[in-house]
Amino acid sequence: MNKEHMDIRKRQILGVVMGVVIAYAITAIVFIATAVGITYTPLQETTVPIIVMITCVVAVIVAGFDASRKADKRGWLWGMAAGGLYALILILIIIWMNGAFIIDSRKIILTLLSIVGGGIGGAVGINFRK
């Protein structure tokens, strides 16, 4: 690989990482707002799973969009990478919090939604800049 190709790869990987950082910033803001809402308003805890799924999907779409803006082609793939990384980090956090590794339908759905959402965001992002 030549130096120019390596620089492009570094930029693309940095785009994925920055996309995931932005996605987690969005996630943190919404989760904190949800916690405040549950504490100080009549918002029910039963709405939390829905809020979590919607937040994660929106966050990975943003991550994919941002990741693909650093790519010169295959934005959907870079977006899927961002979505996959987002899901992996979130699952590791869940495992850390629960103290056990349990594969269940929610984690599988979360992972699939993250990868697909990231791919959609990546496809939009790569075409948005053209």
Rosetta constraint file for C-alpha pairs under 8 A:
AtomPair CA 1 CA 5 HARMONIC 6.19 0.50
AtomPair CA 1 CA 6 HARMONIC 6.66 0.50
AtomPair CA 2 CA 6 HARMONIC 6.39 0.50
AtomPair CA 3 CA 7 HARMONIC 6.18 0.50
AtomPair CA 4 CA 8 HARMONIC 6.34 0.50
AtomPair CA 5 CA 9 HARMONIC 6.32 0.50
AtomPair CA 6 CA 10 HARMONIC 6.15 0.50
AtomPair CA 7 CA 11 HARMONIC 6.17 0.50
AtomPair CA 8 CA 12 HARMONIC 6.19 0.50
AtomPair CA 8 CA 71 HARMONIC 7.86 0.50
AtomPair CA 9 CA 13 HARMONIC 6.10 0.50
AtomPair CA 10 CA 14 HARMONIC 5.97 0.50
AtomPair CA 11 CA 15 HARMONIC 6.08 0.50
AtomPair CA 11 CA 70 HARMONIC 6.22 0.50
AtomPair CA 11 CA 71 HARMONIC 7.63 0.50
AtomPair CA 12 CA 16 HARMONIC 6.42 0.50
AtomPair CA 12 CA 67 HARMONIC 6.99 0.50
AtomPair CA 12 CA 68 HARMONIC 7.70 0.50
AtomPair CA 12 CA 70 HARMONIC 5.29 0.50
AtomPair CA 12 CA 71 HARMONIC 5.39 0.50
AtomPair CA 12 CA 78 HARMONIC 7.62 0.50
AtomPair CA 13 CA 17 HARMONIC 6.32 0.50
AtomPair CA 14 CA 18 HARMONIC 5.99 0.50
AtomPair CA 14 CA 67 HARMONIC 7.96 0.50
AtomPair CA 15 CA 19 HARMONIC 5.94 0.50
AtomPair CA 15 CA 66 HARMONIC 6.61 0.50
AtomPair CA 15 CA 67 HARMONIC 4.35 0.50
AtomPair CA 15 CA 68 HARMONIC 7.15 0.50
AtomPair CA 15 CA 69 HARMONIC 7.38 0.50
AtomPair CA 15 CA 70 HARMONIC 5.43 0.50
AtomPair CA 15 CA 71 HARMONIC 7.78 0.50
AtomPair CA 16 CA 20 HARMONIC 6.26 0.50
AtomPair CA 16 CA 63 HARMONIC 7.19 0.50
AtomPair CA 16 CA 64 HARMONIC 7.46 0.50
AtomPair CA 16 CA 66 HARMONIC 7.40 0.50
AtomPair CA 16 CA 67 HARMONIC 4.43 0.50
AtomPair CA 16 CA 68 HARMONIC 7.72 0.50
AtomPair CA 16 CA 78 HARMONIC 6.76 0.50
AtomPair CA 16 CA 79 HARMONIC 7.38 0.50
AtomPair CA 16 CA 81 HARMONIC 6.99 0.50
AtomPair CA 16 CA 82 HARMONIC 5.07 0.50
AtomPair CA 17 CA 21 HARMONIC 6.23 0.50
AtomPair CA 17 CA 67 HARMONIC 7.61 0.50
AtomPair CA 17 CA 82 HARMONIC 7.13 0.50
AtomPair CA 18 CA 22 HARMONIC 6.19 0.50
AtomPair CA 18 CA 63 HARMONIC 7.76 0.50
AtomPair CA 18 CA 66 HARMONIC 7.54 0.50
AtomPair CA 18 CA 67 HARMONIC 7.18 0.50
AtomPair CA 19 CA 23 HARMONIC 6.13 0.50
AtomPair CA 19 CA 62 HARMONIC 6.99 0.50
AtomPair CA 19 CA 63 HARMONIC 3.96 0.50
AtomPair CA 19 CA 64 HARMONIC 6.58 0.50
AtomPair CA 19 CA 65 HARMONIC 7.60 0.50
AtomPair CA 19 CA 66 HARMONIC 5.06 0.50
AtomPair CA 19 CA 67 HARMONIC 5.24 0.50
AtomPair CA 19 CA 82 HARMONIC 6.67 0.50
AtomPair CA 20 CA 24 HARMONIC 6.13 0.50
AtomPair CA 20 CA 60 HARMONIC 7.48 0.50
AtomPair CA 20 CA 63 HARMONIC 5.27 0.50
AtomPair CA 20 CA 82 HARMONIC 6.02 0.50
AtomPair CA 20 CA 83 HARMONIC 7.64 0.50
AtomPair CA 20 CA 85 HARMONIC 7.25 0.50
AtomPair CA 20 CA 86 HARMONIC 5.86 0.50
AtomPair CA 21 CA 25 HARMONIC 6.24 0.50
AtomPair CA 21 CA 63 HARMONIC 7.95 0.50
AtomPair CA 22 CA 26 HARMONIC 6.32 0.50
AtomPair CA 22 CA 59 HARMONIC 7.85 0.50
AtomPair CA 22 CA 62 HARMONIC 7.73 0.50
AtomPair CA 22 CA 63 HARMONIC 6.66 0.50
AtomPair CA 23 CA 27 HARMONIC 6.15 0.50
AtomPair CA 23 CA 59 HARMONIC 4.49 0.50
AtomPair CA 23 CA 60 HARMONIC 6.13 0.50
AtomPair CA 23 CA 62 HARMONIC 6.40 0.50
AtomPair CA 23 CA 63 HARMONIC 5.44 0.50
AtomPair CA 23 CA 86 HARMONIC 7.77 0.50
AtomPair CA 24 CA 28 HARMONIC 5.93 0.50
AtomPair CA 24 CA 59 HARMONIC 7.17 0.50
AtomPair CA 24 CA 86 HARMONIC 7.89 0.50
AtomPair CA 25 CA 29 HARMONIC 6.24 0.50
AtomPair CA 26 CA 30 HARMONIC 6.27 0.50
AtomPair CA 26 CA 55 HARMONIC 7.86 0.50
AtomPair CA 26 CA 59 HARMONIC 6.28 0.50
AtomPair CA 27 CA 31 HARMONIC 5.99 0.50
AtomPair CA 27 CA 55 HARMONIC 6.19 0.50
AtomPair CA 27 CA 56 HARMONIC 6.82 0.50
AtomPair CA 27 CA 59 HARMONIC 6.56 0.50
AtomPair CA 28 CA 32 HARMONIC 5.99 0.50
AtomPair CA 29 CA 33 HARMONIC 6.12 0.50
AtomPair CA 30 CA 34 HARMONIC 6.01 0.50
AtomPair CA 30 CA 55 HARMONIC 7.08 0.50
AtomPair CA 31 CA 35 HARMONIC 6.17 0.50
AtomPair CA 31 CA 52 HARMONIC 7.69 0.50
AtomPair CA 32 CA 36 HARMONIC 6.21 0.50
AtomPair CA 33 CA 37 HARMONIC 5.97 0.50
AtomPair CA 34 CA 38 HARMONIC 6.08 0.50
AtomPair CA 34 CA 48 HARMONIC 7.63 0.50
AtomPair CA 35 CA 39 HARMONIC 6.16 0.50
AtomPair CA 36 CA 40 HARMONIC 5.99 0.50
AtomPair CA 36 CA 41 HARMONIC 7.86 0.50
AtomPair CA 37 CA 41 HARMONIC 5.21 0.50
AtomPair CA 37 CA 42 HARMONIC 7.61 0.50
AtomPair CA 37 CA 43 HARMONIC 6.04 0.50
AtomPair CA 38 CA 42 HARMONIC 6.67 0.50
AtomPair CA 38 CA 43 HARMONIC 5.00 0.50
AtomPair CA 38 CA 44 HARMONIC 6.23 0.50
AtomPair CA 38 CA 45 HARMONIC 6.60 0.50
AtomPair CA 43 CA 47 HARMONIC 7.53 0.50
AtomPair CA 44 CA 48 HARMONIC 7.77 0.50
AtomPair CA 47 CA 51 HARMONIC 6.24 0.50
AtomPair CA 48 CA 52 HARMONIC 5.98 0.50
AtomPair CA 49 CA 53 HARMONIC 6.24 0.50
AtomPair CA 50 CA 54 HARMONIC 6.18 0.50
AtomPair CA 51 CA 55 HARMONIC 5.88 0.50
AtomPair CA 52 CA 56 HARMONIC 6.03 0.50
AtomPair CA 53 CA 57 HARMONIC 6.17 0.50
AtomPair CA 53 CA 110 HARMONIC 7.27 0.50
AtomPair CA 54 CA 58 HARMONIC 6.15 0.50
AtomPair CA 55 CA 59 HARMONIC 5.92 0.50
AtomPair CA 56 CA 60 HARMONIC 6.10 0.50
AtomPair CA 56 CA 110 HARMONIC 7.89 0.50
AtomPair CA 56 CA 114 HARMONIC 7.06 0.50
AtomPair CA 57 CA 61 HARMONIC 6.20 0.50
AtomPair CA 57 CA 113 HARMONIC 6.46 0.50
AtomPair CA 57 CA 114 HARMONIC 6.15 0.50
AtomPair CA 57 CA 117 HARMONIC 5.89 0.50
AtomPair CA 58 CA 62 HARMONIC 6.31 0.50
AtomPair CA 58 CA 117 HARMONIC 7.66 0.50
AtomPair CA 59 CA 63 HARMONIC 6.12 0.50
AtomPair CA 60 CA 64 HARMONIC 5.91 0.50
AtomPair CA 60 CA 82 HARMONIC 7.13 0.50
AtomPair CA 60 CA 83 HARMONIC 5.20 0.50
AtomPair CA 60 CA 86 HARMONIC 7.05 0.50
AtomPair CA 60 CA 114 HARMONIC 5.77 0.50
AtomPair CA 60 CA 115 HARMONIC 7.82 0.50
AtomPair CA 60 CA 117 HARMONIC 5.69 0.50
AtomPair CA 60 CA 118 HARMONIC 4.92 0.50
AtomPair CA 60 CA 121 HARMONIC 7.33 0.50
AtomPair CA 61 CA 65 HARMONIC 6.04 0.50
AtomPair CA 61 CA 79 HARMONIC 7.80 0.50
AtomPair CA 61 CA 83 HARMONIC 7.70 0.50
AtomPair CA 61 CA 117 HARMONIC 5.00 0.50
AtomPair CA 61 CA 118 HARMONIC 4.82 0.50
AtomPair CA 61 CA 119 HARMONIC 7.52 0.50
AtomPair CA 61 CA 120 HARMONIC 6.46 0.50
AtomPair CA 61 CA 121 HARMONIC 4.23 0.50
AtomPair CA 61 CA 122 HARMONIC 7.40 0.50
AtomPair CA 62 CA 66 HARMONIC 6.08 0.50
AtomPair CA 62 CA 118 HARMONIC 7.50 0.50
AtomPair CA 62 CA 121 HARMONIC 6.11 0.50
AtomPair CA 63 CA 67 HARMONIC 5.96 0.50
AtomPair CA 63 CA 79 HARMONIC 6.83 0.50
AtomPair CA 63 CA 82 HARMONIC 5.97 0.50
AtomPair CA 63 CA 83 HARMONIC 6.82 0.50
AtomPair CA 63 CA 118 HARMONIC 6.39 0.50
AtomPair CA 63 CA 121 HARMONIC 7.11 0.50
AtomPair CA 63 CA 122 HARMONIC 7.97 0.50
AtomPair CA 64 CA 68 HARMONIC 6.04 0.50
AtomPair CA 64 CA 75 HARMONIC 7.85 0.50
AtomPair CA 64 CA 76 HARMONIC 7.49 0.50
AtomPair CA 64 CA 78 HARMONIC 6.75 0.50
AtomPair CA 64 CA 79 HARMONIC 3.54 0.50
AtomPair CA 64 CA 80 HARMONIC 6.58 0.50
AtomPair CA 64 CA 81 HARMONIC 7.83 0.50
AtomPair CA 64 CA 82 HARMONIC 5.65 0.50
AtomPair CA 64 CA 83 HARMONIC 6.49 0.50
AtomPair CA 64 CA 117 HARMONIC 7.44 0.50
AtomPair CA 64 CA 118 HARMONIC 4.21 0.50
AtomPair CA 64 CA 119 HARMONIC 6.15 0.50
AtomPair CA 64 CA 120 HARMONIC 7.15 0.50
AtomPair CA 64 CA 121 HARMONIC 4.44 0.50
AtomPair CA 64 CA 122 HARMONIC 4.30 0.50
AtomPair CA 64 CA 123 HARMONIC 7.97 0.50
AtomPair CA 64 CA 125 HARMONIC 7.28 0.50
AtomPair CA 65 CA 69 HARMONIC 6.53 0.50
AtomPair CA 65 CA 79 HARMONIC 6.49 0.50
AtomPair CA 65 CA 118 HARMONIC 7.32 0.50
AtomPair CA 65 CA 120 HARMONIC 7.90 0.50
AtomPair CA 65 CA 121 HARMONIC 4.26 0.50
AtomPair CA 65 CA 122 HARMONIC 4.52 0.50
AtomPair CA 65 CA 123 HARMONIC 7.37 0.50
AtomPair CA 65 CA 124 HARMONIC 6.40 0.50
AtomPair CA 65 CA 125 HARMONIC 4.27 0.50
AtomPair CA 65 CA 126 HARMONIC 7.35 0.50
AtomPair CA 66 CA 70 HARMONIC 7.35 0.50
AtomPair CA 66 CA 79 HARMONIC 7.97 0.50
AtomPair CA 66 CA 121 HARMONIC 7.91 0.50
AtomPair CA 66 CA 122 HARMONIC 7.39 0.50
AtomPair CA 66 CA 125 HARMONIC 6.70 0.50
AtomPair CA 67 CA 71 HARMONIC 7.10 0.50
AtomPair CA 67 CA 75 HARMONIC 7.60 0.50
AtomPair CA 67 CA 78 HARMONIC 6.08 0.50
AtomPair CA 67 CA 79 HARMONIC 5.82 0.50
AtomPair CA 67 CA 82 HARMONIC 6.69 0.50
AtomPair CA 67 CA 122 HARMONIC 6.73 0.50
AtomPair CA 67 CA 125 HARMONIC 7.93 0.50
AtomPair CA 68 CA 72 HARMONIC 7.85 0.50
AtomPair CA 68 CA 73 HARMONIC 8.00 0.50
AtomPair CA 68 CA 74 HARMONIC 7.74 0.50
AtomPair CA 68 CA 75 HARMONIC 4.44 0.50
AtomPair CA 68 CA 76 HARMONIC 7.15 0.50
AtomPair CA 68 CA 78 HARMONIC 5.71 0.50
AtomPair CA 68 CA 79 HARMONIC 5.91 0.50
AtomPair CA 68 CA 121 HARMONIC 7.93 0.50
AtomPair CA 68 CA 122 HARMONIC 4.90 0.50
AtomPair CA 68 CA 123 HARMONIC 7.45 0.50
AtomPair CA 68 CA 125 HARMONIC 5.50 0.50
AtomPair CA 68 CA 126 HARMONIC 5.27 0.50
AtomPair CA 69 CA 75 HARMONIC 7.51 0.50
AtomPair CA 69 CA 122 HARMONIC 7.87 0.50
AtomPair CA 69 CA 125 HARMONIC 5.75 0.50
AtomPair CA 69 CA 126 HARMONIC 5.67 0.50
AtomPair CA 69 CA 129 HARMONIC 7.06 0.50
AtomPair CA 71 CA 75 HARMONIC 6.21 0.50
AtomPair CA 71 CA 78 HARMONIC 7.36 0.50
AtomPair CA 71 CA 126 HARMONIC 7.26 0.50
AtomPair CA 72 CA 126 HARMONIC 7.64 0.50
AtomPair CA 73 CA 126 HARMONIC 7.12 0.50
AtomPair CA 74 CA 78 HARMONIC 6.66 0.50
AtomPair CA 74 CA 123 HARMONIC 7.74 0.50
AtomPair CA 74 CA 126 HARMONIC 7.63 0.50
AtomPair CA 75 CA 79 HARMONIC 5.95 0.50
AtomPair CA 75 CA 119 HARMONIC 7.50 0.50
AtomPair CA 75 CA 122 HARMONIC 4.57 0.50
AtomPair CA 75 CA 123 HARMONIC 5.21 0.50
AtomPair CA 75 CA 124 HARMONIC 7.93 0.50
AtomPair CA 75 CA 125 HARMONIC 6.88 0.50
AtomPair CA 75 CA 126 HARMONIC 5.04 0.50
AtomPair CA 76 CA 80 HARMONIC 6.07 0.50
AtomPair CA 76 CA 118 HARMONIC 7.34 0.50
AtomPair CA 76 CA 119 HARMONIC 4.30 0.50
AtomPair CA 76 CA 120 HARMONIC 6.36 0.50
AtomPair CA 76 CA 121 HARMONIC 7.22 0.50
AtomPair CA 76 CA 122 HARMONIC 4.29 0.50
AtomPair CA 76 CA 123 HARMONIC 4.46 0.50
AtomPair CA 76 CA 126 HARMONIC 7.74 0.50
AtomPair CA 77 CA 81 HARMONIC 6.23 0.50
AtomPair CA 77 CA 119 HARMONIC 6.18 0.50
AtomPair CA 77 CA 122 HARMONIC 7.07 0.50
AtomPair CA 78 CA 82 HARMONIC 6.29 0.50
AtomPair CA 78 CA 119 HARMONIC 7.31 0.50
AtomPair CA 78 CA 122 HARMONIC 6.39 0.50
AtomPair CA 79 CA 83 HARMONIC 6.20 0.50
AtomPair CA 79 CA 115 HARMONIC 7.71 0.50
AtomPair CA 79 CA 117 HARMONIC 7.98 0.50
AtomPair CA 79 CA 118 HARMONIC 4.37 0.50
AtomPair CA 79 CA 119 HARMONIC 4.50 0.50
AtomPair CA 79 CA 120 HARMONIC 7.18 0.50
AtomPair CA 79 CA 121 HARMONIC 6.14 0.50
AtomPair CA 79 CA 122 HARMONIC 4.08 0.50
AtomPair CA 79 CA 123 HARMONIC 7.35 0.50
AtomPair CA 80 CA 84 HARMONIC 5.95 0.50
AtomPair CA 80 CA 114 HARMONIC 7.66 0.50
AtomPair CA 80 CA 115 HARMONIC 4.75 0.50
AtomPair CA 80 CA 116 HARMONIC 6.47 0.50
AtomPair CA 80 CA 117 HARMONIC 7.43 0.50
AtomPair CA 80 CA 118 HARMONIC 4.59 0.50
AtomPair CA 80 CA 119 HARMONIC 4.33 0.50
AtomPair CA 80 CA 122 HARMONIC 7.17 0.50
AtomPair CA 81 CA 85 HARMONIC 6.07 0.50
AtomPair CA 81 CA 115 HARMONIC 7.14 0.50
AtomPair CA 81 CA 118 HARMONIC 7.29 0.50
AtomPair CA 81 CA 119 HARMONIC 7.95 0.50
AtomPair CA 82 CA 86 HARMONIC 6.10 0.50
AtomPair CA 82 CA 115 HARMONIC 7.65 0.50
AtomPair CA 82 CA 118 HARMONIC 6.11 0.50
AtomPair CA 83 CA 87 HARMONIC 6.21 0.50
AtomPair CA 83 CA 111 HARMONIC 8.00 0.50
AtomPair CA 83 CA 114 HARMONIC 4.61 0.50
AtomPair CA 83 CA 115 HARMONIC 4.52 0.50
AtomPair CA 83 CA 116 HARMONIC 7.40 0.50
AtomPair CA 83 CA 117 HARMONIC 6.74 0.50
AtomPair CA 83 CA 118 HARMONIC 4.42 0.50
AtomPair CA 83 CA 119 HARMONIC 7.34 0.50
AtomPair CA 84 CA 88 HARMONIC 6.08 0.50
AtomPair CA 84 CA 111 HARMONIC 6.79 0.50
AtomPair CA 84 CA 114 HARMONIC 6.14 0.50
AtomPair CA 84 CA 115 HARMONIC 5.10 0.50
AtomPair CA 84 CA 118 HARMONIC 7.68 0.50
AtomPair CA 85 CA 89 HARMONIC 6.15 0.50
AtomPair CA 86 CA 90 HARMONIC 6.18 0.50
AtomPair CA 86 CA 114 HARMONIC 7.12 0.50
AtomPair CA 87 CA 91 HARMONIC 6.02 0.50
AtomPair CA 87 CA 110 HARMONIC 6.88 0.50
AtomPair CA 87 CA 111 HARMONIC 5.31 0.50
AtomPair CA 87 CA 114 HARMONIC 6.01 0.50
AtomPair CA 87 CA 115 HARMONIC 7.80 0.50
AtomPair CA 88 CA 92 HARMONIC 6.15 0.50
AtomPair CA 88 CA 111 HARMONIC 7.66 0.50
AtomPair CA 89 CA 93 HARMONIC 6.22 0.50
AtomPair CA 90 CA 94 HARMONIC 6.22 0.50
AtomPair CA 91 CA 95 HARMONIC 6.10 0.50
AtomPair CA 91 CA 107 HARMONIC 7.13 0.50
AtomPair CA 92 CA 96 HARMONIC 6.06 0.50
AtomPair CA 93 CA 97 HARMONIC 6.10 0.50
AtomPair CA 94 CA 98 HARMONIC 6.02 0.50
AtomPair CA 95 CA 99 HARMONIC 5.55 0.50
AtomPair CA 95 CA 100 HARMONIC 5.42 0.50
AtomPair CA 95 CA 101 HARMONIC 5.43 0.50
AtomPair CA 95 CA 102 HARMONIC 7.69 0.50
AtomPair CA 96 CA 100 HARMONIC 7.20 0.50
AtomPair CA 103 CA 107 HARMONIC 6.41 0.50
AtomPair CA 103 CA 108 HARMONIC 7.33 0.50
AtomPair CA 104 CA 108 HARMONIC 6.46 0.50
AtomPair CA 105 CA 109 HARMONIC 6.00 0.50
AtomPair CA 106 CA 110 HARMONIC 5.94 0.50
AtomPair CA 107 CA 111 HARMONIC 6.03 0.50
AtomPair CA 108 CA 112 HARMONIC 6.19 0.50
AtomPair CA 109 CA 113 HARMONIC 5.95 0.50
AtomPair CA 110 CA 114 HARMONIC 5.97 0.50
AtomPair CA 111 CA 115 HARMONIC 6.22 0.50
AtomPair CA 112 CA 116 HARMONIC 6.06 0.50
AtomPair CA 113 CA 117 HARMONIC 5.64 0.50
AtomPair CA 114 CA 118 HARMONIC 5.87 0.50
AtomPair CA 115 CA 119 HARMONIC 6.16 0.50
AtomPair CA 116 CA 120 HARMONIC 6.22 0.50
AtomPair CA 117 CA 121 HARMONIC 6.15 0.50
AtomPair CA 118 CA 122 HARMONIC 5.96 0.50
AtomPair CA 119 CA 123 HARMONIC 6.09 0.50
AtomPair CA 120 CA 124 HARMONIC 6.26 0.50
AtomPair CA 121 CA 125 HARMONIC 5.92 0.50
AtomPair CA 122 CA 126 HARMONIC 6.04 0.50
AtomPair CA 123 CA 127 HARMONIC 6.43 0.50
AtomPair CA 124 CA 128 HARMONIC 5.84 0.50
AtomPair CA 125 CA 129 HARMONIC 6.70 0.50
AtomPair CA 126 CA 130 HARMONIC 7.24 0.50
